[in-house]
Amino acid sequence: MEIIPGRDIVDRLQRFLPAPATVTITCLPHHGPSETVDLAVQLAKLGYRAVPHLAARSIQSRAQLAGFTARLEATGVRDVFVIAGDAGSADGPYSWSLPLMEDIASLSGLSIGMAAYPEGHPTVEEAELTGLLLKKQELATWAVTQMCFSGPVLATYVDTLRAAGVTLPIWAGVPGAVRRTRLISLAGRIGVGPSLKFAQRSGSLLRNVVAPSSYDPAPLVHAVSEAGVFAGLHVYSFNDVERLGLPEQ
């Protein structure tokens, strides 16, 4: 499950998604990598399998990166998820994800995850995206799709990647039972915008995403499971951990 660093998130995780659950932590421009790493370390000490996101454009130097990787490994963190990041310009030497992945691999034994884009990327052509995935899979060990609301779109995308030579395990990025208002308000901050545009082109999806008070992911989860091509689910929670459907601890 993916969370955003924020107030009370650790307490709420312990109540509604106790350790040793796997939790990934976003790295958004307004809080930066230090807050992400701090939270990952805290969760790892509490027994979670913490997976911090490291955004290339937010890393200030190779020395800072070395400090992050050493600290994470010392706490028992085994994985990091590497993205270019949403910042408009780079704070240091990394303007995109591949050089950051190369330095992480040279500095540590951390397993590296990368992002995949079933609905494309606003600034990169599809052919270029696939080529980049092929290059990055030499360093990565798994991939997670950006959020998508369509099981067939996700499954077709995996078939396309396999045909192109991408062999990594792929986790399907799906929304949790998120409140409608929160899903829409945070859409642009975690790459949900393209998926909402896709939903708006489908009457049934539009009713499921926009009309109810909260999104029901059950049909999508069933479709992903039926496809049989994914390593598992990566759930975008938007910190609505109370709506996961698990009993409070």
Salt bridges, closest charged atoms under 4 A:
GLU2 OE1 - HIS53 NE2 3.66
GLU2 OE1 - HIS234 NE2 2.82
ASP8 OD2 - ARG7 NH1 2.89
ASP38 OD1 - ARG71 NH1 2.61
ASP79 OD1 - ARG49 NH2 2.75
ASP103 OD2 - ARG62 NE 3.27
ASP240 OD1 - ARG179 NH2 2.87
ASP240 OD2 - ARG243 NE 3.79
GLU242 OE2 - ARG12 NH1 3.15
GLU248 OE2 - ARG15 NH2 2.82
